[in-house]
Amino acid sequence: MKFLRPLGCLMLAIVLTAACGSSDEPAGTSPFDAVLIDLFGTDDTDAYLADTDQRASELVMACMNEAGFEFVIDPATEPPEQREAMDLEAATADGFGIISDFRSQFDGFDPRVPLAPDPNAVYLSGLSRTEADRFIFTLEGPEAEPGQRQEGGCYGQASDEAYANWLRFSSALPNFTVLGEERDTHPDWLAARAEWQTCMLDRGLDYSEPDAIRTDVISLMRETVNEKYPGSQLPLIEVDGVFQLDPEVDVLLDELAAFERDAAVANVECTEPLAEKFDDVERLVQQEFVDRNQETIDALLAASVDATR
């Protein structure tokens, strides 16, 4: 039983990624990115998610403690560093960072070290049946009807408070997610992407967009590892009491990493001449969206200011 859960980040991650994600990030702040900064204090969605999840967890703990229960949360951690727009130097050294990130997961890793038990589950196991039932009810609220989302309890209260700005935002601008589609289907964007594809084909790489390369590298990496270590087996061997990545897998990953670097370099070289075209479309689409929804955005900004008073 695990009680330390993130609140709302899946929905937020999906929506923000769909609307703002781009393989060709424009320089400077685009019009709708500026709105996100005004509303949430940042356009770095990873940082926003980390801060909001931590705030929600702190509220859950306070709520449970106030009800007379012991409850602990994971310590705050630094959010992942936001990757800078890829340049030729980074692409040459590390590709898209996929293989290197995978390898870094095993640095100093020892599968013999057991995972620490969830302290909240340990605490719950020591309660009487009556107190355990009250603990669960206080934490999660009344049991939901079949097919309905569970609401209430400390989880529900914390989520409502921590994500108040986001809930207000998503309710007022449910069409927010169309931004990505409008950009990707704009004639000027499609024309620039066609030029990019031709450039990549000249280098022997047949991809529709940069994200397709990343997806391919990830898929090939999984196939490489799973061929020797199927299922959930870790590709590690023990040498003199120290665990390390299996050298046979490491060699195969070296070959894939070379492809990743070549593809990343080609992507940079094919994107740089078109960067201004991609940037222009990104800003145009965002500005049109802001113009169409200016009244709603102004109301959201006013509500956000009022909420901080």
N, C-alpha and C positions, 0 to 999 in steps of 0.2 A: 504494500500500500504506500503510495507516494503522495504527499500533500503539498509539495512545493511546485506549484504549476504556474506557467505564465498566463496572464490575463489579457486576451484580446489580440495578441501579437500576430496570430496567423491571418486574421481578417485584414489587419492593417498592412502587414507585409505584402499580401497579395495585391491589395488595391493600390498602394503606393508604388509598387514595382510596375504594375500594369500601366499606370498613368505617367510615371516620371522616368522609368528605366529607359536607357538608351545606350546602344553600343557606341554612339558617336556623341559624347557629352559636349554641349556647347560651352565656350569659354564665358566666364562671367555668370551673372544671375539672370535667368530667363524670367519672363513676367509671372508665370504661375509659381515658379520656385520662390519668387519674392513673397508671394501670398503665403506659401507654406512657412516661410521664415517668420512672417508677421504673426501667423496663427500659432505655430508650434515652437518658435524660437530657433528653428534650424530647418534646413532642407536635407540634412543628413538623417535619413530615416532609421538607420541602424542605431544612431545615438538616441534618437527620439524613442524608439522602442525599448532600448535598454533602460533609459531613465523612467519611462512610464511603467514598465514592468516592475522595476525596483520600487517605485512609489506604491504601486498596487500591493506588492508583497508586504511592504511596511504597514500598510493600512490593514491588511488581513491579520498580521501579527498583533497589532494594537487592538483590533476588534476582539480577537480570541483572548488576549490577556485581560481585557476589560471584563470579559465574561467569566474570568476565573480560571482559565486554562493556560497551561504552558504551551508555547508555540514558538518555533524558531524558523528563520528563513535563511536562504543562502546569502552569503555576504555579497555586497555589491562588487561587481567586476567592471573593468574597463570595457566599453563597447569595442567591437572590431574596428580597426583603423580603416577609414574609407579609402579605397584605392584611388590614387590619382589617375587622371586620364592617361592612358598608356602612351609612352613615347618610345622612340627607337631603342634607346639605351635599355629600358626596362624589358622590352620585348626580346632583345638580343640576349639579355642575361637570364631571363626567367620565363619567357613566353607569357602566357596568361596567368601564371602562378598556380596552375592546377596541380601539376605533378609535385612541385616543391611544397605546396601546402599539404598534400597527402603525406609526403615523406616526413614533414615536420611533426605530424601527429604522433609519430613513434619515437621521437627523440626522448630518451630517458624513460620510456614507458616500460613498466614491468607488470605483466599479466598475473603474476603471483600475488600481487598486493590486492587484498580483497577491498571491495567498495565499502565505504562506511555505511552503516545502517541509517535509514531515515530516522532522525531523532524524534520526529512527531509520531511515527509509527511505533517506536519504542515506548514513548510516553502513553500512547493510546492503549497499548497492550497491557499496561499496568493499571488501567482504570476499571472500575466495576462496570457491569453490563449497562446499568442505568446511566452512569456518567459517560461511558463510551458513546451511547446513543445520543446523549445531549451534546457531546463534542462534535459528532458528525452533523447533527442538525444545526448547531451554531455555525459550523464552518460552511456547510453547503445549502442550508435552507430546506424547505419541504421538498419531498421527492416529486419530481415532475411527472405529469401524465405521459403515457406512451406517445412517443413522437414529438414531445415538447422539450424545449431547452430548459434545463434546470436553472432556476433563478433564486435570488435571495441569499440569506446567510452572509457571513463575512466576505466570502468570495464575491457575491453579487454586489454588496455595498462598495467594496473596494474597487471593483471594476467600473461601476457607475461613476464613482468619484474620480478615479485616476484618468479614465478615458472620457470625461465629460466633454472636453473640447473636441475630441475626435468624433464622438457620437453626434454632437451638434453639427459638426462639419459634414459628416457622411449623410446625415439626414437632409441637410440643406442642399448639398451638391451630389446627389446620387449619380449624376451623369459624369462625374469626375473621371471615371475610368475610360471615357471615350477619347481622352487626349492621345493616348498611345496609338489607337487605331486611326484617328484622324491624321496624325503625323505620318504613320507608316503607309497610308493610302493616298497621301497628297501627291499630285503628279510630279512636282519638283523633287520630292523625296525619292519617288520611284525611279525617276530619271537618273538621279545621283547614285542610287543603289545599283542600277543597271551598269553604270560606268565602273562602279566598284567591282561588280561581278566579272566584268570583262577583264579588268586589271588582274584579278585573282586567277582567272582562268589562264591568263598568259603565264602565270607562275605555276600552273599545274594544279590549282586548287579550285574545286568545283563546290562552292558554297553560296547559299542565298544571302547570308548576312553573318556578321561576326559571331553572334550568339550560336549559330549553327556549328561553328568551329569548336567553340567551348563544349557544346553538347557532345560533339563527336569525340573530343579528347577524353571527356569524362566517361563516356560509354566504352571507349577502347581501354581505358585504364581499368575499369571494372572487369572487363572481359579478361584482361591480362592477369589480374590478381585472382579472379575466380577460377581460371583454368587450372591453377596450381593449388589454390586454397578455396574450394567451393563453399557455398553457404556463408556462414558468419565467422569462419576461421580467420584468425589474424595471420598475416604473412610474415611471421617472426620466427627466428631460430635463436637458440641459446648458445652463446660462445663464451666459455670461461665465466659462467654465471651472469653474463650480461645479454639481454635480449636485443637483437638487431634485425633489421629488415633482411629477409631471405636474399642472399646475393644473386640467386637465379632470377628472382622477381626484380631485383634492383637493376640488373642488366637490361631486362625487357623494358623497364621504366625509363632507362637511359635512352633507349631507341625512341620511345614515345615522346620523351621530353625534347629530343632533337626535332621531331616533327612539330611539336607544339611551338618551339621557338621559331622555326622557319615560318609556320603559319602566322604567328603573331607579328613577326617582322613584315611579312607580306601585307597583313592587314593594316599596319601602320603606314607603310609606304603607299598603299592604295587608298587609304582614307585621307591622308594629309592634304592631297590636292583638292579634295572634295569637302573638306571640313567646313568651309564657309557656306557651301550650299546646304549641308545638313543643318548647320547652325541657323541659317535664315529660315528654314522651314520650321524648325523647333520653336523659334521665337514667334514666328507668324501664327502657328497653331495655338500656342499658349496665349498669345495676345488676343486672338479672336475668342478664345474660351473665356478669358477674363472680361472682355468687353460684353459678351453675351450674358455674363453672370455677375456684372459689376454690382448691381443692387444687392444681390444675395451675399456677395463677398464683403461689401461694406457692413452689412448687418452682422455677419460673422465676426468681423474685426471689432465692431462695437461691443458685441456680446463678450468677446474674449477680454477686452479691456475692462468691462464691468465686472467680470468674474474675478479679476485680480485685485479689485478694490476691497 
